[in-house]
Amino acid sequence: MNAAPEKALVLLSGGQDSTTCLYWALDRFGQGAVSSIAFDYGQRHRVELECARRVAADAGVAHVCLPIDTFAALGGNALTDATVEVDDRASADSGLPNTFVPGRNLIFLTYAAAYAYQHDIGHLVTGIAQTDYSGYPDCRQATIASLQETLRLGMESDVHIHAPLMQRSKKETVELARDLNALDAMRLTHTCYNGRRPPCGECPACRLRAKGFAEAGIPDPLLADP
Amino acid sequence: MNAAPEKALVLLSGGQDSTTCLYWALDRFGQGAVSSIAFDYGQRHRVELECARRVAADAGVAHVCLPIDTFAALGGNALTDATVEVDDRASADSGLPNTFVPGRNLIFLTYAAAYAYQHDIGHLVTGIAQTDYSGYPDCRQATIASLQETLRLGMESDVHIHAPLMQRSKKETVELARDLNALDAMRLTHTCYNGRRPPCGECPACRLRAKGFAEAGIPDPLLADP
């Protein structure tokens, strides 16, 4: 059994939630103890990966990006396949939106745990949340608790998975970002499903983000005049 | 919750154990209900992937091979890095042999589960075993039971993971292959860590295989005169 050094690895997608988590980790573990990881899985919007790099650089944390070509081979979903239209309504047969890659977050977290194992990092931090419920079963608390147990058994580690946004609404996440002095960094993040900068404002991701900032009574720095 | 159709996906590495499992699955689920999957993760011995294809074709089952480039990016282990010498003795610091990719079987099984989900396959079959103990924590029954629960939660499925060799010694695996009429197929398999055909006979994998056949009192078809 390995000890769990007080170092943390943040799964950083370049979006609002994972950026908030990066600042949560910095607050909890301290500068120098935090690094970040992104995954290049062939996402249509390459801007996400660049946003993750910029957010990490701006926060002064080391950042790695691991390639995942397997998702493209599994094929046929809207997030990686430019021929499939985004449809955030649940599909009739599966009850899940077609942006769903089965077990996507299990894969991300398992790779992050492997990287953490190799680098003596005991804490993983992910921005997934079961509030603002999106239909993704791999974002639920029960799944993450089970995965943590699986990773501990399968890697003989005592890795911790932290999901500080799990029970927070988008409004509460915006308030957390404010409390952690992470609002400035929101300027660097990417949320829009349509890959636009400035964001389209119309897609479900833009609308959910706007709703969170509106309910918190805080202007979205991404939308501020430069 | 999806139903679990009585179809099975065998994780087929091209080795003795997974080939035995393919025949176990054919015996249990029937021809036409079984397919197989392999993973091209940059293994040094490409012959394994060709063996998996041949074993599947010989058994008359559909076969897919998914690329995994992420392991190479995680880097620095003997199975994927030709610059690292194979050393099957546990390394001093981790207590694990340096052929260990942290969580490798968790990744394989999660990808297999994603593929199975997409193809309405309810059963995964893996050749991993906790006997002839190799030091791999991701090969233990407790890990696999926990992973099954994680996959069920994370994919909202009732996938079953079968590990028919889990409690079997190499001798018992050879006897199972005999009972399933899978011995002929052993001619097509690959075991040697040094990637040799005919096998080197000297590496730990060759020695373990030879011990199993010897204890079962059955000649290894791979070593028979052509």
Interface residues (C-beta under 8 A of the other chain):
Chain A: N2 L66 P67 I68 D69 T70 A73 L74 G76 S94 L96 V101 P102 G103 N105 L106 I107 T110 Y111 A113 A114 Y115 Y117 Q118 P137 D138 R140 A142 T143 S146 L147 E149 T150 L151 L153 G154 M155 E156
Chain B: N2 L66 P67 I68 D69 T70 A73 L74 G76 S94 L96 V101 P102 G103 N105 L106 I107 T110 Y111 A113 A114 Y115 Y117 Q118 P137 D138 R140 A142 T143 S146 L147 E149 T150 L151 L153 G154 M155 E156
